[in-house]
Every structure is written in structure tokens, then in C-alpha cells.
């Protein structure tokens, strides 16, 4: 992409021998105006099941600069790792801190702690997924509906013996819901499965509440595009998943509402047109807006387009006139998921 002073990119967290991977972040604005970035901090390897904890950095200037020393927000509680964080301002005023504890190929679930003192201390954890099993919940995915209901989008991967030999890559998407501010949780009635020909199934779902109160879910697939489903009852039941016109590799998409305009902002790896040549690569990183609640997308803008880049697992928050975006921004030399980048993008840039 061409240089634009409305886009500021910070290669914030490169890997090191002692810290070989930094990935899957989430950013929240604290009541004193500071930003807190929490992310997966790996310390024993860079694989998805290598040891990791949740670390944090702070910014006092809207994301332009960040503290240089990590603050450990959550030590590793898993037999494998603790990762994939969501920081969410709850309607109660508390901060919800959601993170995955991964123990084995048959035990991976999301937990919640809450803070009443702006991330200084945290409550005891609550498991948001009552059923045992391997449930993938991406970073920055949990939402709270206008009704107050909390929604955790998850993809279940069956595994019969707790090893990689029987772990199924075919994701089954669903939601877990809470109507009491995260104290108790239950599963949606609908479980969404992809086409029989798909090896991936429906993976890494993300959800957004629409203006009419319905909910849209986007899921990554190996079918060359994002799949979509809708709920009209607060996430209890879902329409059959259908392919969309959002062409992409098997890589997740993020969609959030721009507070200042009310439009939806989508971040994904667009593989339409000339970018179809990238095959399964997670590049370019693209943005688009929707003025009609996700029915169509316009103003495609390229955020990153290195052919060797690997851009994914985005988080998105808004501070005044700026979108604060974090994402994995590695490449074939250092590993695709090993470097976490933060970019500050003026909202008017998305509308050019």
C-alpha cells in the first residue's frame, strides 16, 4: 500500500529466543484513557500448543507508543498453554477478561475473570464452556448484546483419545451464552457444520449484533470464502451456514461497528481479483465497510500486501477518530504467527 500519514504501523512485539512468538491480542481503553494490549506471550516454542501466558503493554497516547516491559496478566494455567484473549468492557462497567486454557487435544476451553479496578486485580475464573472438549475461541471474539447477554462464538473439534491422531480438523461452530453477567453459561441449540466435502468444516467463528437485533456470524473455511449464518433469537438458534462473496483462504475475519458512523468494518484476507494467486496465504490484509448491515461491502482498502506476509488474528477497537488494530504480521522467515503488530488507522481512511 502507498504511504499515508493517516496509517501508523508499529512492529510492536517481535520474537526473541526466549519469547519465540507473540500473537492473538486484544485492546481495551481504560477509564483513565490509557490503552491496555493483552496478548499471547509464548516462552517455550512457537507452536499452537507450546507454553504461553497472557502478557500486557500499556499506551498513554492512544497507541502511538507503548510500555517496553511486559506485565503478566495471567500465568499459564494449562498443561499446554494459556492464550487467545478477549478484553471486553461489560455493561456493568467491569472489564471482562476471557482466555483459553489448553490442556490437550481433547481439552481446550474459554474462561472468564472480571475486574472492578481497571485490570489491577481479577476475580476467580469461571468456565464459559460447560461441556468438556476442544473448543477454539479466537482472540477479541466475545461480545455483549444490547440485551446484556454475553455471547462466546466457538468451534468444537472432536477428539476421541486426547491425541492429535484422532483430533478432527472439521470445526463445528456454535455459541455459548450467559444472561447473568458471565456467572453461568449454556450452549446454543444450533450446531453449524460445513459442507461434507470440506476438511475444515466451519472454524473460528466471529459474531456481530446488527441494528435490527439479529446476529451475524462469519466462519473461516477451506472452501475459498467466508461462510455466514444468522440468529434472530439472541444466539440460541442459527440459520444454516451459507457461502458468502467474501473470498479468502482458511483464515478468520473480524467485523465490528464503527462508533462514529454506525457502519460495519470488516478486516480479512481478501483473495478476490488479482489476489487469488496467493492461494492459501494469509495476505493481503484488507478492510471494507458495509452501509447495509453486512449485505454488501465497499471501499476495499489494502492494509498489508507483502506476498510473503502472514496477516491474521486481528483485534479491533476504536479510540475517537482512530481504529486501533492488532494482528499477527510475521512472514516465512520468522514464522507467520510470531510477530504482533499494532496499526493506528484514521477512520476516514476506510472511506476514501
Buried (B, 14 or more C-beta within 10 A) or exposed (E): EEEEEBBBBBEBBBBEEEBBBBBBBBBBBBEEEBBBBBBBBBBBEBBBBBBBBBBBBBBEEBBEEBEEEBEEBBEBBBEBBBBBBBBBBBEEEBBBBBBBBBBBBBBBBBBBBBBEEBBEEBBEBBBBBEEEBBBBBBBBBBBBBEEEBBBBBBBBBEBEEBEEEEBBEBBBBBBBBBBEBBEEBEBBEBEBBBEEEBEBBBBBBBBBBBEEEBBBBBBBBBBEBBBBBBBEEBBBEBBEBEBBEBBBBBBBBBBBBBEEBEBBBBBBBBBEEEBEEBEEBBBBBBBBBBBEBBEEBEBBBBBBBEEEBBBBBBBBBBBEEBBBBBBBBBBEEBBBBBBBBBBBBBBEBBEE
